[in-house]
Amino acid sequence: MLEHVKILKDVEIDANKTSKPQLDEQQLEEIQLVIMDSLDYTTPIKISTLENGFTNHMTAIVDKLDMKIRVEIQTDYEMKCIHIDKIIAAERI
């Protein structure tokens, strides 16, 4: 019986997962501009990432940028590194 419940939960989790959206050039450029503004002017932005099929949102200030590898951000609680490929949206607050 416990195995049956676990399988049902796993199916529900898999059903809620989403695939990474295909971003066009304009969307990628907008993300880049928002990230650069946060880096240059230390302004907070909202970043959306996709990890394991789920979208995560966070408010942060970009502290360091390496376009090939990662974005280092400062949140209220911690310093995080986010791989650029995981970012699906960034907007000014």
Backbone as JSON Lines, residues from 0, in Angstrom:
{"i":0,"aa":"M","n":[0.82,-1.19,0.0],"ca":[0.0,0.0,0.0],"c":[0.87,1.26,0.0]}
{"i":1,"aa":"L","n":[1.95,1.28,0.77],"ca":[2.81,2.44,0.82],"c":[3.49,2.7,-0.53]}
{"i":2,"aa":"E","n":[3.85,1.62,-1.22],"ca":[4.45,1.78,-2.54],"c":[3.47,2.43,-3.51]}
{"i":3,"aa":"H","n":[2.22,2.07,-3.41],"ca":[1.17,2.62,-4.27],"c":[1.03,4.13,-4.04]}
{"i":4,"aa":"V","n":[1.05,4.55,-2.79],"ca":[0.94,5.98,-2.45],"c":[2.15,6.73,-2.99]}
{"i":5,"aa":"K","n":[3.34,6.17,-2.83],"ca":[4.55,6.81,-3.33],"c":[4.51,6.96,-4.85]}
{"i":6,"aa":"I","n":[4.06,5.94,-5.53],"ca":[3.96,6.01,-6.99],"c":[2.99,7.1,-7.4]}
{"i":7,"aa":"L","n":[1.86,7.2,-6.73],"ca":[0.88,8.24,-7.05],"c":[1.45,9.64,-6.81]}
{"i":8,"aa":"K","n":[2.2,9.82,-5.74],"ca":[2.83,11.11,-5.46],"c":[3.86,11.45,-6.54]}
{"i":9,"aa":"D","n":[4.66,10.47,-6.93],"ca":[5.66,10.67,-7.98],"c":[5.0,11.05,-9.3]}
{"i":10,"aa":"V","n":[3.9,10.42,-9.63],"ca":[3.17,10.73,-10.86],"c":[2.66,12.16,-10.8]}
{"i":11,"aa":"E","n":[2.14,12.58,-9.65],"ca":[1.63,13.94,-9.5],"c":[2.76,14.96,-9.63]}
{"i":12,"aa":"I","n":[3.9,14.68,-9.03],"ca":[5.05,15.57,-9.13],"c":[5.5,15.69,-10.58]}
{"i":13,"aa":"D","n":[5.61,14.56,-11.28],"ca":[6.02,14.58,-12.68],"c":[5.03,15.34,-13.55]}
{"i":14,"aa":"A","n":[3.76,15.24,-13.23],"ca":[2.73,15.94,-14.02],"c":[2.84,17.45,-13.86]}
{"i":15,"aa":"N","n":[3.36,17.93,-12.73],"ca":[3.47,19.36,-12.48],"c":[4.77,19.96,-13.02]}
{"i":16,"aa":"K","n":[5.69,19.14,-13.47],"ca":[6.94,19.65,-14.01],"c":[6.71,20.3,-15.37]}
{"i":17,"aa":"T","n":[7.53,21.31,-15.65],"ca":[7.45,21.99,-16.95],"c":[8.8,21.9,-17.64]}
{"i":18,"aa":"S","n":[8.78,22.04,-18.95],"ca":[10.03,22.03,-19.69],"c":[10.52,23.47,-19.86]}
{"i":19,"aa":"K","n":[11.79,23.62,-20.12],"ca":[12.38,24.95,-20.26],"c":[11.83,25.62,-21.51]}
{"i":20,"aa":"P","n":[11.36,26.86,-21.38],"ca":[10.84,27.57,-22.56],"c":[11.99,27.96,-23.49]}
{"i":21,"aa":"Q","n":[11.69,27.99,-24.76],"ca":[12.67,28.45,-25.75],"c":[12.62,29.98,-25.78]}
{"i":22,"aa":"L","n":[13.69,30.62,-25.36],"ca":[13.74,32.08,-25.33],"c":[14.25,32.61,-26.65]}
{"i":23,"aa":"D","n":[13.57,33.62,-27.18],"ca":[14.04,34.22,-28.43],"c":[15.1,35.27,-28.12]}
{"i":24,"aa":"E","n":[15.69,35.85,-29.16],"ca":[16.79,36.8,-28.99],"c":[16.37,38.01,-28.17]}
{"i":25,"aa":"Q","n":[15.17,38.49,-28.39],"ca":[14.69,39.67,-27.67],"c":[14.55,39.37,-26.17]}
{"i":26,"aa":"Q","n":[14.04,38.21,-25.82],"ca":[13.91,37.84,-24.41],"c":[15.29,37.68,-23.75]}
{"i":27,"aa":"L","n":[16.21,37.06,-24.47],"ca":[17.57,36.89,-23.94],"c":[18.25,38.25,-23.74]}
{"i":28,"aa":"E","n":[18.04,39.17,-24.66],"ca":[18.62,40.5,-24.55],"c":[18.03,41.25,-23.36]}
{"i":29,"aa":"E","n":[16.72,41.11,-23.15],"ca":[16.07,41.78,-22.01],"c":[16.61,41.22,-20.69]}
{"i":30,"aa":"I","n":[16.78,39.91,-20.6],"ca":[17.35,39.3,-19.4],"c":[18.75,39.86,-19.15]}
{"i":31,"aa":"Q","n":[19.54,39.94,-20.21],"ca":[20.9,40.46,-20.09],"c":[20.89,41.91,-19.6]}
{"i":32,"aa":"L","n":[20.01,42.74,-20.15],"ca":[19.94,44.15,-19.74],"c":[19.55,44.3,-18.28]}
{"i":33,"aa":"V","n":[18.58,43.52,-17.85],"ca":[18.12,43.59,-16.46],"c":[19.24,43.15,-15.52]}
{"i":34,"aa":"I","n":[19.93,42.07,-15.86],"ca":[21.03,41.59,-15.03],"c":[22.16,42.62,-14.98]}
{"i":35,"aa":"M","n":[22.49,43.22,-16.1],"ca":[23.56,44.23,-16.13],"c":[23.18,45.47,-15.32]}
{"i":36,"aa":"D","n":[21.92,45.89,-15.39],"ca":[21.47,47.03,-14.58],"c":[21.61,46.74,-13.09]}
{"i":37,"aa":"S","n":[21.24,45.53,-12.68],"ca":[21.37,45.16,-11.28],"c":[22.84,45.16,-10.86]}
{"i":38,"aa":"L","n":[23.71,44.67,-11.72],"ca":[25.13,44.63,-11.43],"c":[25.71,46.05,-11.35]}
{"i":39,"aa":"D","n":[25.37,46.89,-12.33],"ca":[25.94,48.24,-12.41],"c":[25.41,49.19,-11.33]}
{"i":40,"aa":"Y","n":[24.12,49.08,-11.02],"ca":[23.47,50.05,-10.12],"c":[23.04,49.44,-8.79]}
{"i":41,"aa":"T","n":[23.42,48.2,-8.53],"ca":[23.04,47.46,-7.31],"c":[21.55,47.59,-6.99]}
{"i":42,"aa":"T","n":[20.74,47.41,-8.01],"ca":[19.3,47.45,-7.82],"c":[18.76,46.02,-7.77]}
{"i":43,"aa":"P","n":[17.75,45.79,-6.93],"ca":[17.18,44.44,-6.85],"c":[16.37,44.1,-8.09]}
{"i":44,"aa":"I","n":[16.41,42.82,-8.47],"ca":[15.63,42.32,-9.59],"c":[14.96,41.02,-9.18]}
{"i":45,"aa":"K","n":[13.98,40.62,-9.95],"ca":[13.33,39.33,-9.74],"c":[13.85,38.38,-10.8]}
{"i":46,"aa":"I","n":[14.44,37.27,-10.37],"ca":[15.0,36.27,-11.29],"c":[14.15,35.01,-11.19]}
{"i":47,"aa":"S","n":[13.81,34.45,-12.34],"ca":[13.1,33.17,-12.4],"c":[14.04,32.14,-13.01]}
{"i":48,"aa":"T","n":[14.14,31.0,-12.34],"ca":[14.99,29.92,-12.84],"c":[14.17,28.65,-12.97]}
{"i":49,"aa":"L","n":[14.66,27.74,-13.79],"ca":[14.02,26.44,-13.94],"c":[15.0,25.38,-13.47]}
{"i":50,"aa":"E","n":[14.61,24.66,-12.41],"ca":[15.45,23.59,-11.88],"c":[14.6,22.35,-11.65]}
{"i":51,"aa":"N","n":[15.02,21.27,-12.21],"ca":[14.32,19.98,-12.06],"c":[12.86,20.07,-12.49]}
{"i":52,"aa":"G","n":[12.57,20.9,-13.48],"ca":[11.21,20.99,-14.0],"c":[10.31,21.96,-13.27]}
{"i":53,"aa":"F","n":[10.83,22.65,-12.26],"ca":[10.02,23.59,-11.49],"c":[10.61,24.98,-11.56]}
{"i":54,"aa":"T","n":[9.73,25.99,-11.61],"ca":[10.16,27.38,-11.68],"c":[10.35,27.91,-10.26]}
{"i":55,"aa":"N","n":[11.5,28.56,-10.05],"ca":[11.8,29.21,-8.77],"c":[11.95,30.7,-9.01]}
{"i":56,"aa":"H","n":[11.43,31.49,-8.1],"ca":[11.53,32.95,-8.21],"c":[12.29,33.47,-7.0]}
{"i":57,"aa":"M","n":[13.13,34.46,-7.23],"ca":[13.84,35.08,-6.11],"c":[14.11,36.54,-6.43]}
{"i":58,"aa":"T","n":[14.17,37.32,-5.39],"ca":[14.56,38.72,-5.51],"c":[16.0,38.81,-5.07]}
{"i":59,"aa":"A","n":[16.82,39.48,-5.88],"ca":[18.25,39.5,-5.58],"c":[18.91,40.7,-6.24]}
{"i":60,"aa":"I","n":[20.14,40.93,-5.85],"ca":[21.0,41.92,-6.49],"c":[22.18,41.15,-7.07]}
{"i":61,"aa":"V","n":[22.48,41.39,-8.33],"ca":[23.6,40.71,-8.98],"c":[24.89,41.29,-8.44]}
{"i":62,"aa":"D","n":[25.75,40.42,-7.95],"ca":[27.0,40.83,-7.33],"c":[28.18,40.64,-8.28]}
{"i":63,"aa":"K","n":[28.13,39.6,-9.09],"ca":[29.23,39.27,-9.99],"c":[28.65,38.55,-11.19]}
{"i":64,"aa":"L","n":[29.27,38.73,-12.32],"ca":[28.72,38.14,-13.55],"c":[29.83,37.54,-14.38]}
{"i":65,"aa":"D","n":[29.59,36.3,-14.79],"ca":[30.46,35.62,-15.73],"c":[29.52,35.04,-16.78]}
{"i":66,"aa":"M","n":[29.38,35.68,-17.9],"ca":[28.35,35.32,-18.9],"c":[28.47,33.88,-19.38]}
{"i":67,"aa":"K","n":[29.63,33.32,-19.31],"ca":[29.79,31.95,-19.8],"c":[29.37,30.92,-18.74]}
{"i":68,"aa":"I","n":[29.44,31.3,-17.48],"ca":[29.25,30.3,-16.44],"c":[28.11,30.61,-15.48]}
{"i":69,"aa":"R","n":[28.16,31.73,-14.78],"ca":[27.21,31.91,-13.69],"c":[26.97,33.39,-13.35]}
{"i":70,"aa":"V","n":[25.93,33.58,-12.57],"ca":[25.62,34.88,-11.99],"c":[25.67,34.7,-10.48]}
{"i":71,"aa":"E","n":[26.44,35.54,-9.8],"ca":[26.45,35.5,-8.34],"c":[25.48,36.56,-7.86]}
{"i":72,"aa":"I","n":[24.56,36.15,-7.0],"ca":[23.55,37.08,-6.52],"c":[23.54,37.12,-5.0]}
{"i":73,"aa":"Q","n":[23.13,38.25,-4.48],"ca":[22.98,38.42,-3.04],"c":[21.49,38.49,-2.74]}
{"i":74,"aa":"T","n":[20.98,37.51,-2.0],"ca":[19.6,37.54,-1.55],"c":[19.59,38.05,-0.12]}
{"i":75,"aa":"D","n":[18.44,38.11,0.48],"ca":[18.36,38.57,1.87],"c":[19.13,37.66,2.82]}
{"i":76,"aa":"Y","n":[19.25,36.4,2.44],"ca":[19.79,35.42,3.38],"c":[21.14,34.83,3.0]}
{"i":77,"aa":"E","n":[21.49,34.89,1.72],"ca":[22.7,34.18,1.33],"c":[23.23,34.68,-0.01]}
{"i":78,"aa":"M","n":[24.43,34.25,-0.32],"ca":[25.04,34.49,-1.62],"c":[24.86,33.22,-2.41]}
{"i":79,"aa":"K","n":[24.37,33.32,-3.65],"ca":[24.13,32.14,-4.49],"c":[24.77,32.33,-5.85]}
{"i":80,"aa":"C","n":[25.13,31.23,-6.45],"ca":[25.58,31.22,-7.84],"c":[24.51,30.52,-8.66]}
{"i":81,"aa":"I","n":[24.12,31.14,-9.75],"ca":[23.11,30.55,-10.63],"c":[23.73,30.4,-12.0]}
{"i":82,"aa":"H","n":[23.62,29.22,-12.57],"ca":[24.1,29.0,-13.93],"c":[23.2,29.76,-14.89]}
{"i":83,"aa":"I","n":[23.79,30.48,-15.8],"ca":[23.03,31.34,-16.71],"c":[21.99,30.55,-17.51]}
{"i":84,"aa":"D","n":[22.29,29.32,-17.84],"ca":[21.34,28.51,-18.62],"c":[20.05,28.23,-17.87]}
{"i":85,"aa":"K","n":[20.07,28.36,-16.54],"ca":[18.87,28.08,-15.74],"c":[17.94,29.29,-15.63]}
{"i":86,"aa":"I","n":[18.43,30.48,-15.98],"ca":[17.61,31.69,-15.88],"c":[16.64,31.73,-17.06]}
{"i":87,"aa":"I","n":[15.35,31.85,-16.74],"ca":[14.33,31.9,-17.79],"c":[13.65,33.26,-17.86]}
{"i":88,"aa":"A","n":[13.87,34.11,-16.83],"ca":[13.3,35.45,-16.84],"c":[14.01,36.3,-15.79]}
{"i":89,"aa":"A","n":[14.06,37.6,-16.06],"ca":[14.6,38.57,-15.1],"c":[13.84,39.86,-15.34]}
{"i":90,"aa":"E","n":[13.4,40.46,-14.25],"ca":[12.65,41.7,-14.4],"c":[13.04,42.69,-13.3]}
{"i":91,"aa":"R","n":[12.93,43.96,-13.65],"ca":[13.21,45.01,-12.68],"c":[12.06,45.1,-11.69]}
{"i":92,"aa":"I","n":[12.4,45.46,-10.48],"ca":[11.35,45.6,-9.46],"c":[11.02,47.06,-9.28]}
